[in-house]
Amino acid sequence: MKFSIDKHEKYILIKLNESKLNSLVTPQLKSELILTNTEGQRNIILDLSQVKFADSSGLSSLLVGHRLCKSAEGSFILTGLNDAVTRLITISQLDNVLTVVPTTKEAIDLIFMEEIEKELKKEIK
């Protein structure tokens, strides 16, 4: 699996440099998501702008990332989806579960906004 990782203080950006998100790629992606989460990262942005095709095993890996981040009280955000991948997520009715934003910048802004909200809620308690 070809990918790049860009670590930041509040989030990690994983850019998948594959044209297909299928059963050949998903085991490695799941492993990377689990490893990232166990290292203490609770906010993950997954850039799928290079992905042209995804199947059910690809969706499974996205749900793993979502579950890991949610259980760590973080965010799992998908960005850069093409029409075919967006359609698959919609048909699978995962558009109500997964957070999808058009650009990486919007994903980063969303994470910072959510982190500020969490800090404010802690101060109120």
C-alpha positions as CSV (number, residue, x, y, z in Angstrom):
1,M,0.0,0.0,0.0
2,K,1.3,3.4,-0.9
3,F,0.5,6.2,1.4
4,S,2.0,9.3,3.2
5,I,1.6,10.3,6.8
6,D,1.7,13.9,8.0
7,K,1.7,14.1,11.8
8,H,0.5,17.2,13.6
9,E,-0.2,18.0,17.2
10,K,-4.0,17.7,17.0
11,Y,-4.4,15.4,14.1
12,I,-2.7,13.0,11.6
13,L,-3.2,13.2,7.9
14,I,-3.0,10.0,5.9
15,K,-3.0,10.4,2.2
16,L,-3.7,7.1,0.3
17,N,-1.7,7.0,-2.9
18,E,-3.6,4.2,-4.5
19,S,-6.2,4.2,-7.2
20,K,-8.3,1.4,-5.6
21,L,-9.5,0.9,-2.0
22,N,-10.2,-2.8,-2.2
23,S,-9.3,-6.1,-0.5
24,L,-5.6,-5.8,-1.6
25,V,-5.2,-2.5,0.2
26,T,-7.6,-2.6,3.2
27,P,-5.7,-4.9,5.5
28,Q,-2.7,-2.6,5.5
29,L,-4.9,0.5,5.8
30,K,-6.7,-1.0,8.8
31,S,-3.4,-1.9,10.4
32,E,-2.1,1.7,9.9
33,L,-5.3,3.1,11.4
34,I,-5.1,0.9,14.4
35,L,-1.4,1.7,14.9
36,T,-2.0,5.4,14.6
37,N,-4.8,5.2,17.1
38,T,-2.8,3.1,19.6
39,E,0.0,5.7,19.4
40,G,-2.5,8.2,20.9
41,Q,-3.8,9.9,17.8
42,R,-7.6,10.4,18.1
43,N,-8.1,12.7,15.1
44,I,-7.4,11.1,11.7
45,I,-7.9,12.8,8.3
46,L,-7.9,10.3,5.4
47,D,-7.3,11.9,2.1
48,L,-8.8,9.7,-0.7
49,S,-8.2,12.1,-3.6
50,Q,-6.1,9.5,-5.5
51,V,-8.7,6.8,-5.0
52,K,-10.9,6.2,-8.1
53,F,-12.6,2.9,-6.9
54,A,-13.7,1.4,-3.6
55,D,-15.5,-1.8,-2.7
56,S,-17.1,-3.2,0.5
57,S,-13.8,-4.1,2.0
58,G,-12.7,-0.5,1.5
59,L,-15.8,0.7,3.3
60,S,-15.0,-1.7,6.1
61,S,-11.6,-0.1,6.6
62,L,-13.3,3.3,6.7
63,L,-15.7,2.1,9.4
64,V,-12.7,0.7,11.4
65,G,-11.1,4.2,11.4
66,H,-14.4,5.8,12.3
67,R,-14.9,3.4,15.3
68,L,-11.4,3.8,16.6
69,C,-11.5,7.6,16.6
70,K,-15.0,7.7,18.0
71,S,-14.1,5.4,20.9
72,A,-11.1,7.7,21.6
73,E,-13.4,10.7,21.6
74,G,-11.8,12.0,18.4
75,S,-12.8,12.5,14.7
76,F,-12.3,10.5,11.6
77,I,-12.7,12.6,8.5
78,L,-12.7,11.6,4.9
79,T,-11.6,14.2,2.3
80,G,-11.0,14.3,-1.5
81,L,-13.7,11.7,-2.4
82,N,-14.5,11.3,-6.1
83,D,-18.0,10.7,-7.4
84,A,-17.8,6.9,-7.5
85,V,-16.6,6.6,-3.9
86,T,-19.1,9.2,-2.7
87,R,-21.9,7.3,-4.5
88,L,-20.8,4.0,-2.8
89,I,-20.9,5.7,0.6
90,T,-24.3,7.1,-0.1
91,I,-25.7,3.8,-1.4
92,S,-24.4,2.0,1.7
93,Q,-26.1,4.7,3.8
94,L,-22.8,5.5,5.5
95,D,-23.1,9.2,4.6
96,N,-24.9,9.6,7.9
97,V,-22.2,7.8,9.8
98,L,-18.9,9.0,8.2
99,T,-17.8,12.6,8.2
100,V,-16.9,13.7,4.6
101,V,-15.6,17.1,3.7
102,P,-14.4,18.3,0.3
103,T,-10.9,19.5,1.1
104,T,-8.1,18.7,3.6
105,K,-8.2,22.3,4.8
106,E,-11.9,22.0,5.7
107,A,-11.1,18.8,7.6
108,I,-8.3,20.5,9.5
109,D,-10.6,23.4,10.4
110,L,-13.3,21.0,11.5
111,I,-10.9,19.2,13.9
112,F,-9.7,22.4,15.4
113,M,-13.3,23.6,15.9
114,E,-14.2,20.3,17.6
115,E,-11.1,20.4,19.8
116,I,-12.0,24.0,20.9
117,E,-15.6,22.8,21.7
118,K,-14.2,19.9,23.8
119,E,-11.9,22.3,25.8
120,L,-14.9,24.7,26.4
121,K,-17.0,21.8,27.6
122,K,-14.3,20.7,30.0
123,E,-14.1,24.2,31.5
124,I,-17.8,24.4,32.0
125,K,-17.9,21.1,34.0
